[in-house]
Amino acid sequence: MKKITLLIITIFIYVSTIAQCNEPSNIHIENNFTYESVKIVWDANTENLWDIEYGENGFTPTEIPTIENVSFNQLGLDQIPHSIYYDLYIRTDCGADTSDWIGPFTFYNYCDISVSDIIVNETFNTGNFPPDCWTVANQGNPNIGISGFNNSNWTNHEFANDSNDLSAMINITENNVNDWLVLPEMQGLPGVKSNNFDLILNFSIALTEHNTTNSISLGSDDQVKLVISPDQGETWFTIRTWDANTPISNTGETIAINYEDYTDQFSLFDTHFLIAFWASSGSIDDSVNADFFLTNIYAEPPSTGSINDLKSKGFSYYPNPIKNTLHLNANENIDTVSIYNYLGQEVKTILINSIQKEINLNNLEKGVYFMNVKIGNTTGFISLIKE
């Protein structure tokens, strides 16, 4: 009988020992709420204490917490540089026991999103490179993702080696180029329109022989890709590819892309997304030594909601940005237009009752405005930039 009793006690102790804390789950970013902060949340799963270890993407975890005894299932990381990817590991602390470390959860600390940041309009002429909120890197590719942050062969240089205007330039030669230039994070916003209600990308490119103005073609396996990520850099999809079979002007050419396919397929209205240029010299060390240039980048995110209904009315407008006069057109009478500042205060209302109208906005201060357009039973908001 004593043997049986001891056996029962031993089994009971063993079961108690292997019982573990409930692991955290559903780790995600709730919002990026300040310029150098990010808020991470997770499901508590009946637990109430956690340990965190984090560092730049690709760091080797030590299993020594960066932050211990977090008592809420959320964490605001403050004073961390923006435009960098991070890896985060988390475990539950039950006092006498801990769960396994869960991770890495990779996140990107974006610049703060404000109304004035929803449109990217970059000429690279400030001499500040990379521009604020842009990201460079020199590892990875669109198939496996981006790494090697803040190191890159992209640089500030005269466009096409023959211009007073500056640009982003990368020298593509030998087989040591594998570099990213990432635009500031973007997000489609309700009531903010693009000219055709989709993602708009306009930019200028050029390709020359290194340090000359002579024309040249990319090497046999050299590539430059324009790519987009709807999931904060985890997955990249190609919009456009330039390679040895793609002629590129040595004096410059303008590319205009209205990208409805990705707007719809990835619901860019509802998510933070990234656009990047990736340059590669491939694995073949051929004799080509080329300079690729990029400038005058204009990127406008897509719009949502009722604004799309204005498209069915043939509504259009130009220019944007505006200096003085805004031109409106539609297939049906435009009833009214009301203009609001970024605080939501109405600054101008115009009765139109016409299919065409010129509006003088000379008296508005520089900044971002929203225009409410009413055509019959259809209304929508449009973003405007006053220069």
N, C-alpha and C positions, 0 to 999 in steps of 0.2 A: 504493500500500500504506500509506503514511503517513496518508493521508486516512481510510482505513478504520480504522486503529488509533486515531486521534483520535476518531472517531465512537463507537467501542466504549467508550472511556474516558469520554466525555461522558455516554453513556447510563447507565453504571454509577454515576457520581456523582449523576445525577438521581434514580435509584431510591433511593439511600441517603438522599437529602435528604427525600423525601416519606414515608419510613417513620416512623410515629408510635408513641408509647407506647400501650399497651393502656388503654382507658378503664376506670375502675372501674364496676361494675354492682351491681345488687341492693342498693342503699343502703336501710337500714332501721334502726329502733330495736330493739335487742336487749332492753333492759329499762330502766326508770327506777329507778335503784338508790339514790339518795339524794334528800333533799328538794329540793335545788337542783342536781341533776346529771342528765345523760342520756347513755346509751351508744349510739353510732351505729356500725354495722359495714357493711362492703361486701365484695364479691368482689374479690380482688387481681388475678385474671387474669394471673398470672405476674409482676406488677410488685411493687415493694417500697418505694416512696416517693411520698408524696402531699402536696398543698397543699390547705388548707381556707379558704374565706371564708364567714362566716355573719353574720346580723344578724336583727333583728325582721322579721316577715313583711311583704313588700312593699318592703324596702330595695333601693336601686339598687346592684348589684354593681360594684366598682371594678376587679376582676381583680387586686387586690393581696391576697395571702393574709393572712388573720387569723392562721393557724397554718401554718408551713412545715415541710417535711421530717418529716412524720408517717411513722414507719418501721414501723408495724403497720397492718393493714387494719381498725382500729377506733379510736374516739376517745371518750374521756370528757370531756364539756364540764361543767366545774364552776363553781359560784358564778354560775349564771345564774338570774334570777328565774323562779319557777314561774308556771303559769297564763298563759303567753304562747306564741303561735305564733312560730316562727322559720323562716327560709329558709336553706338550706345549699347551697353549691356546692363541688365537689371536682374536682381534676384530678390526673393522674398526672405525676410529675416524673421524667424519665429522665436527668437530668443535662444533656445537650446539647439536649434536646427536652422538650416537655410535650404532654400530650393537651389537647383542648379542655376547657373547664370544663363539667361535667355538673351540671345543676340547673335550677331550684331543687328541692331536696328539702325539703318543708315538714314540720315536726314540732312537737309541742306538749309543753311541759315540764310534766308533771303534778306535783301534790303527791305526796309519798311515800305509797305504799299500805301501810297497816297494818291489822291486824284490826279496830281500832276505827273505821276509816274506811269500811268496806264499806257502811254504811248512812248515808244523808243524813237528818238530822232538824233542820230549820232553822226558827226562829221569828223571826229578825231582831231579837230583843230586846236583843242585846248592845250595839247602837249602833255596832258595827264593820261598815262597809259599803263595798264588798261584803265578806261574811264571808270568812274565810281559805279559800283554795282555790277560791273562786268567781271567775268571770271576767265582765267586762263589755266591751262593744264597741259601736261606733256606725256600722259600715259593713257592706255586704254584705247578703245575704238568703239564705233557705234554698235558693234555686235556684243561687246562684253561690258560696256559702260566706261565711265570717265574716272580717271584718277591722276595722281601726280599734280595736285593743285598748286597754283601760284608759281609754277615754273613753266616757261614756254619760250619758243622761238618767235612767237608773234611780237611785233614791235611797231613803233610809230615811225612812219617814213613818208617821204613825198610820193604822192599818187603817181604811179606809172613811171617813176624816176624822172619825171619831167613836169612838175607842177608845184605851184606854191601851196596848194592844198595838201593837208596831211591825210594819212590813211592808216589802216592796219595792214601790215605787210608781213609775209612769211617767205623765207628763202627755202625753196624745195629742191634739195640736192642730195646726192649720195643715197643713203638708206637710214638716216637717223632722224627723220622728221615724223612726228606723230602727235600733232599739237591741236589743242582746242581753243576756240574763242567763243565764249558763251555770253549771249545777250542777257540783260537783266531779266529776272523772273517776270512773267506776265500772267494775267488772269482776265478771262472774259467776265464782264460785269453786267448785271441787269441794267437796261436803260442806256448803256453806252454803245454807240453804233460804230461800225466801220462803214466805209463808203458803199460797200456792197453786202454788208451784214455778215461778212466772213473775215477770217484772218487775212490781213494784208501785209505783204513784205515787198519793199522796194529797196534796191541797193545798187551800187556801181562796183564793177570789178575790172581788173586789167591783169595781163600777164606779160612779162618782159624777160629777156635774158638778164641774168644777174648784173645789177649795177649799170645797165644800159637801157636805152629805149627801144632796142631791137625786138621784133616779134620772135616768139618761140612757142613750142608745144610742150606739154607736160611729158615726162618720161613714161616708159612703157607700162609701169604699174603705179605711177604717181596718181593721186586723187585729191580733190577737194570736194567735200560733201556739205550740203546744207541739210541739217537734221533737226528733228523736233522730238521732244520727250513730254508726253502727257502725264508722267508719273514722277516728276521731280528728279529726273536724271537716271532712273533705274533702267528704263527701256528707251531706245532711240529708234526713230524711223526716218528714212531718207526722203527728203523732198526733191532735191536736185543733186546731180553728180557731174563734176567736171573731170575729165581724164584725158588721155593721149588722143582720143578721137573727138574731143570737143574743142573747136577753135575758140580762142579767147582773144579779144582785141588787145593790142599792145598800147593803145591810146585810151582805152576805157569804153565800157558799154554798160547800159542800165538794164537791170533785171527787175521785172514787176510780176509778182505772184499774188493771185487771189486764191487762197487755199481753202475752198469750201469742203473738200474731201476730209481733211483732218479736223476741221471745225466740227463737222457732224459726227465723224467716226469716233472721236475721242471725247466728245462733250467738253470742248475747251471752254465753254461758257462757265462750267462749274468747278474747274480745277486750276491749280497753279501749273503752268507749263513752261518749258524752256526751249529756246531755239539756239542753235550753235552752228559754227563753221568748224569742220574738222579737216585738217590737211595732213596728208601722208606721202612720204617718198617711197613707200612700199619696201619690198625686200630686195629688189634688184638695184645694184649700184651701177646705173648707166651714166652716160656722160652729160645728161641734162642738168643745167644749173639755172633755175628759173625763180623769178620773184612774182608772187601772187599778191594782188592788192585788193583791198576792200574798203569802201567808204560810202558816205551818204546813206546810211542805213535808216530806213523808216519802217517801223513795225507797229501795227495797230491791231489790238486784240478784237475778237468777234463780239457781237452783241447778242442779247437774248430777248425773249418775251415779245411784247406787242410791236416792237420796232420792226420785226420781220414783216408784219402786216403792211407797213408802209411801202415795202418793196412791191407788193401787189398793186399799189396805186401809182407805180411809176415814179415814186419820189426820188429825187436826187438833189445834191447841193454841191457847191464849190465856191471858193477854195477852202481848205482846212489844213494848216492854220490860216487864219484870216488876218489881213492887215486893216482893211476898212470896209469893204463891201462883200456881203454874202449873197450868192445867187441861189434861188430856189426854183425847182421845176417839179411838176407832177402831171399825171394824165387826167386828174380830177381837181376840182377847185380846192386849194389849200385854204382852210377856214381861218385858223389863228396860229400864231407862233408866240410862245412865251419863253423868255430866256432867264435862267437862274444862275447865280454864282455858285461856287463850290460849297458854300454854307447852306444852300437851298433857298436863298432869298431871291425873290423875283426882281429882276432889274429892268425888264422890258417886255411889253406885250404888244403885238401888232395884229390888227384885223386885216386879212389879206383878200379872201374871196376871189382868188384868181389861180390859174395854173402856173403862173410865173411871177416872180417877185424879186426885186433887189432890195436888200436891207442894209442900211448904213449903220455900222457898228463902230464908227470912229471914236465915239465917246466912251467906249468901254475900256477899262484898264487891261493891261496884259494879264493873261491867266487862263484858267480852264473854266468853261461855262457849260451848261446843259440847256439844250433847246427842246421844248415840248412842242411837237407838231400835231395839229388836229386836221384830219381830212375825213369829213363825214363822221362815221362812227369809229374811225380808226385813229389811234393816238400812239405816239412813241417818243422816247427821249433820245437825243443825239448829243454827243460830246463835241465841243468846239474849243479850239485853242486860239486865243487872241494874241497876236504878236505886237 
